[in-house]
Amino acid sequence: MPLPTNISRLISTRKLYRHHHFNFLSFTTTNTDLEKPSPPPIQVQLTESSGRGVFATRTIKPGELIHTAKPLLTHPSPSPSPSLTHQNHNKICYFCLRKLKLGQKLAISHSPTVSFCSDECANRSKGFYEVEKRVDWSEYNDYCRQRGFKYPLLVKRMACMVISEETSSDSLDIFQPASLLPEMISEMEEEFGLLKSTLRGAIKDEQMTFLTKDWYAGILARIRINAFRVEVVGGSYEDLLLSAAASVEAEAAVGNAVYMLPSFYNHDCDPNVHILWIENADARLVAIHEIEAGEELRICYIDTSIAHGTRQQLLLQGFGFKCNCARCISGD
Ligand SMILES: C[S@@+](CC[C@H](N)C(=O)[O-])C[C@H]1O[C@@H](n2cnc3c(N)ncnc32)[C@H](O)[C@@H]1O
């Protein structure tokens, strides 16, 4: 069955995921938009050769919104230069990654560098942000900005969430970790030292007992494989379905996020599911083709338009696996 034209246009005009990773979601917490009946028509089960995967429990139609997913962890992208730091962070909600319009009435600025799009986002950030505000992050943020590092910013937020008891230190353990190469380990040790020294002084030692090198390495290894680069399309889902808005291309990434269920989706160079961000970091998983009951749902972690050898190299270096999808096996 053909994909509805508007969805098909959106997909064909967008570059599918570049640095993809996933997140896991809970079935109950993600389907809050009432756009689809609950529970979603999927289940997580073991695949033959790719660990866990997501499978259809009934036929899914092309263009169907399979489920939504709220992030467990988010952080805006680091700004490219110090002079843009204030500007950039002011443009993105520090919690949900929504783009803030200049003079937006609802926007709440909490500091020169941090704004929230709504009271709800400000309230939901209270835990980690109360901790974050007690510390001078300029050295840590500069370190990440100069190197273009995004994952240590997610680890920083995770650490603040654990300190504020918003989440537990082992809450990401369910995810598959990446194997860290020797050069990543020495880099990681430097980041870990900087995070610990930044927090020390402002945070009591007893609140930081979880913050060991092993914890840092475990979180980073999971974030590497499971974090998504969030590219917000803009507009509303209704616009996307009803109008020419579907041809709007995604802009640059606004940030990175980790989810629950999306983390269990395996990769395919000819995927049957696409992930979309319309307004903020809430993800929508949409079927590209008709999917039969029992069929595995797969997304694409990289740009599908690149050549076979380069795709294989990217997947091996970035995600640590040799792709076993039908397209790669056929040599295409
Ligand atoms: C985000 S996780 C997906 C869920 C994972 N299978 C699990 O059990 O948690 C990505 C990992 O799944 C495996 N994987 C995903 N797609 C694959 C593919 N096309 N070929 C081989 N392994 C794949 C790899 O081990 C990869 O590092």
The ligand as a Gaussian input file, in Angstrom:
#p B3LYP/6-31G(d) Opt

LIG

0 1
 C       19.788000       0.614000      20.211000
 S       20.199000      -0.996000      20.336000
 C       18.805000      -1.834000      19.710000
 C       18.256000      -2.789000      20.723000
 C       19.193000      -3.905000      21.077000
 N       19.081000      -4.967000      20.090000
 C       18.941000      -4.421000      22.472000
 O       18.864000      -5.631000      22.673000
 O       18.861000      -3.575000      23.377000
 C       21.389000      -1.148000      19.046000
 C       22.107000      -2.475000      19.077000
 O       21.294000      -3.515000      18.521000
 C       22.061000      -4.341000      17.629000
 N       21.607000      -4.092000      16.243000
 C       20.733000      -3.138000      15.856000
 N       20.531000      -3.191000      14.544000
 C       21.301000      -4.177000      14.057000
 C       21.535000      -4.679000      12.744000
 N       20.941000      -4.189000      11.658000
 N       22.423000      -5.694000      12.600000
 C       23.051000      -6.228000      13.690000
 N       22.868000      -5.778000      14.956000
 C       21.995000      -4.775000      15.146000
 C       23.494000      -3.892000      17.791000
 O       24.086000      -4.673000      18.804000
 C       23.364000      -2.451000      18.217000
 O       24.472000      -1.990000      18.932000

